[in-house]
Amino acid sequence: MRIPVAARFAGAAVPVVRAQTENVSARGLFFYAEVEISEGSKFEFTLTLPPELTLTHGIPMSGTARVVRLEKRLGTKVGVGACIEEYHLGSA
């Protein structure tokens, strides 16, 4: 499911990476972004689960994740596969 996501990687050249998820589940997420990171990097993320998924209204979700896979792609984008370590639903 394509959902806008904001990811904050500590020490990255760009403080906040904005992307669209290609895939998201309770355990992980995958998105393409223009960012130089390595496997094992931790980051904070925020997104809003859409009404089509929640069957009510958009629900904010934030948490921390760890990069477990990088997928090189033509051009400047890289695929980021991450395992969600902790998340919170609703406004913090």
C-alpha positions in Angstrom: 0.0 0.0 0.0 1.4 3.4 -1.0 1.3 5.7 2.1 3.3 8.9 2.5 6.0 8.3 5.2 8.6 10.6 6.8 11.8 9.0 8.1 14.4 10.6 10.3 17.8 9.1 10.1 20.3 10.3 12.7 23.4 11.8 11.1 22.0 11.7 7.6 22.7 14.6 5.2 19.0 15.2 4.8 17.3 15.4 8.3 13.9 14.1 7.1 13.3 11.8 4.1 9.9 11.9 2.6 8.8 8.9 0.5 5.8 6.7 -0.3 5.7 3.2 1.1 5.6 0.3 -1.4 4.6 -2.0 1.4 3.7 -1.7 5.1 2.7 -4.2 7.8 2.7 -4.4 11.5 6.2 -5.8 11.4 7.9 -3.7 8.7 7.9 -1.3 5.8 9.5 -0.8 2.4 10.0 2.4 0.5 12.3 4.0 -2.1 14.3 7.1 -1.1 17.2 9.2 -2.0 19.3 8.6 1.1 22.7 7.2 1.9 22.4 4.7 4.7 23.6 1.2 5.7 21.9 -1.9 6.8 21.4 -1.8 10.6 20.7 1.9 10.6 17.9 2.9 13.0 15.4 5.6 12.2 12.2 7.2 13.4 9.1 7.2 11.1 5.7 8.8 11.0 2.8 8.0 8.6 -1.0 8.0 8.6 -2.8 4.7 8.1 -5.6 5.5 5.6 -9.4 4.9 6.2 -9.3 2.1 3.6 -7.1 0.2 5.9 -8.5 1.2 9.3 -12.2 1.1 8.2 -12.8 4.3 10.2 -10.6 7.4 9.7 -6.9 8.1 9.2 -4.9 7.0 12.2 -1.4 8.5 12.8 1.4 5.9 13.4 4.9 6.7 14.6 7.7 4.6 15.8 11.3 3.3 15.3 12.6 0.9 12.7 15.9 -0.7 11.7 17.1 -1.1 8.1 17.4 -4.8 7.3 17.6 -4.7 3.5 18.8 -2.2 0.9 17.8 -2.7 -2.7 19.8 -0.7 -5.3 17.7 0.8 -8.1 18.7 2.6 -11.3 19.1 6.3 -10.6 19.6 7.9 -7.2 16.9 6.0 -5.2 17.5 3.0 -3.0 14.9 0.6 -1.7 14.8 0.5 2.1 13.4 -2.6 3.8 12.9 -2.0 7.5 11.8 -4.0 10.5 9.5 -2.0 12.9 10.9 -2.2 16.4 8.3 -0.1 18.2 5.2 1.8 17.1 2.4 3.9 18.5 -1.0 4.6 17.1 -2.8 7.8 17.5 -1.4 11.2 18.3 1.5 11.3 20.7 
